[in-house]
């Protein structure tokens, strides 16, 4: 039992260290994250943007970080910039491979 706890602690520490894992959607699915994204940004027309937003909110929930309550929340503005940057990078990468 002690070894399995050490393993789960090591996994958690690795995830905490990787603050960019949301960009690769390497966070567990969290229905609350999806609800927050819809409440804050509504239903966005681009599925990839919504996936990135949901992954970022899920990571923040997992890591115990603040999540936005409304679109006017300063956290929402800060996260939207990060999501937009990741989305643009994703589009640049997919355009260069086409």
Phi, psi and omega in degrees: 000320180297322179293320180293326177293319178299320179295314180293325176296320179294320178296315180298318179296321178295316180296318180299322181292331182266085181284356180255008184298334179296330180295336178256008182056039180260053175228148179297146177299137180220108181304327178298324179299316178298321179295319179295317180300314180295319180295319185276314186248357182073190177274107181278149185288339182258121183297321181295320178297316180295322177296315179297316179299316181294320179295319179294316179294319178299318178296316181296322176297315180299322184271000179074026179265162181296143173237153182287149177262326181217172177294335181276354180295131178304329177296322179298317180297314180299315182290325179299322177298315179297318180295315179301318179297316179295321180295316178296320178297319178298317179294321178297317181294320180287329177290325182285342180264354182274000000 
